Amino acid sequence: MDFLTILGLAAATITTISFLPQMFKTWQTKSAKDVSLITLITFTTGVFLWLIYGIYLQALPIILANSVTLFFNLIILWLIPFHFNNDTNTLVGARHCRAPTRNLYVSGFS
């Protein structure tokens, strides 16, 4: 491997792992209220386009970095609908599952 490939892989690794804290925080706190959906969608679209560009150039650092980053961002996007409404102790997807006659609170779900 030449120096530029190693440099590209190092840059790809650092920028890719920068999304792990956000993904873990969203997963652990079950809250995505601080995640900007528009920013995340715009960034994910850009990463997808970088991936296509990297495939076209057959550039391993670009392909690896953007594949993994795209995967991490898709996980975050997938978590948002389930963990966005943390203030009411309900999952956004579960709002319509409540009993119609009373408000149930199940201990252990936060």
C-alpha positions in Angstrom: 0.0 0.0 0.0 1.3 3.4 -0.9 1.3 6.4 1.5 -1.8 8.1 0.0 -3.9 5.0 0.4 -2.8 4.7 4.0 -3.5 8.4 4.6 -7.0 7.9 3.0 -7.7 4.9 5.1 -6.6 6.7 8.3 -8.8 9.7 7.4 -11.7 7.4 6.5 -11.4 5.5 9.9 -11.4 8.7 12.0 -14.3 10.4 10.2 -16.3 7.1 10.2 -16.0 6.4 13.9 -17.0 10.0 14.7 -20.7 8.8 14.3 -20.4 6.0 16.8 -21.0 8.2 19.8 -24.2 9.6 18.4 -25.5 6.2 17.4 -24.7 4.8 20.9 -26.2 7.8 22.7 -29.4 7.5 20.7 -29.6 3.8 21.4 -28.7 4.0 25.1 -30.8 7.0 26.1 -33.6 6.1 23.8 -33.8 9.7 22.9 -33.2 11.3 19.5 -34.7 14.7 20.3 -31.3 16.4 19.8 -30.7 14.9 16.4 -31.5 17.2 13.5 -33.4 15.0 11.0 -32.8 17.4 8.0 -29.1 17.5 8.7 -28.9 13.7 9.0 -30.8 13.1 5.9 -28.8 15.6 3.9 -25.5 14.2 5.2 -26.7 10.6 4.5 -27.5 11.6 1.0 -24.1 13.1 0.5 -22.4 10.0 2.0 -24.4 7.8 -0.5 -23.2 10.0 -3.4 -19.6 9.8 -2.1 -20.0 6.0 -2.0 -21.2 5.9 -5.7 -18.2 8.2 -6.6 -15.8 6.0 -4.7 -17.1 2.9 -6.5 -16.8 4.6 -9.8 -13.1 5.6 -9.0 -12.5 2.2 -7.4 -11.0 4.0 -4.5 -10.8 1.7 -1.5 -10.7 4.4 1.2 -13.7 6.3 -0.2 -15.7 3.0 -0.6 -14.9 1.7 2.9 -15.4 5.0 4.7 -18.7 5.9 3.1 -20.1 2.3 3.3 -19.6 2.2 7.0 -20.7 5.8 7.6 -23.8 5.2 5.5 -24.6 2.1 7.6 -24.1 4.0 10.9 -26.3 6.9 9.7 -29.0 4.5 8.5 -29.0 3.0 12.0 -29.5 6.5 13.5 -32.2 7.3 11.0 -33.9 4.0 11.9 -33.7 4.8 15.6 -35.3 8.2 15.4 -38.9 7.2 14.9 -38.7 4.8 17.9 -36.9 7.1 20.3 -38.0 10.6 19.4 -40.7 11.2 21.9 -38.8 10.5 25.1 -40.5 13.2 27.2 -43.8 11.2 27.4 -42.2 7.9 28.1 -43.7 6.5 24.9 -42.2 5.3 21.7 -43.4 7.2 18.7 -44.3 3.9 17.0 -46.2 2.8 20.1 -48.4 5.9 20.5 -51.4 4.3 18.9 -51.0 1.1 21.0 -52.4 2.6 24.3 -55.7 1.4 25.7 -58.4 3.8 24.6 -60.0 4.2 28.0 -57.0 4.9 30.2 -53.4 5.9 30.1 -51.2 3.0 31.0 -47.7 3.5 32.3 -45.5 0.4 32.4 -42.7 0.5 34.8 -39.3 -0.2 33.4 -39.9 1.5 30.0 -38.2 4.8 29.8 
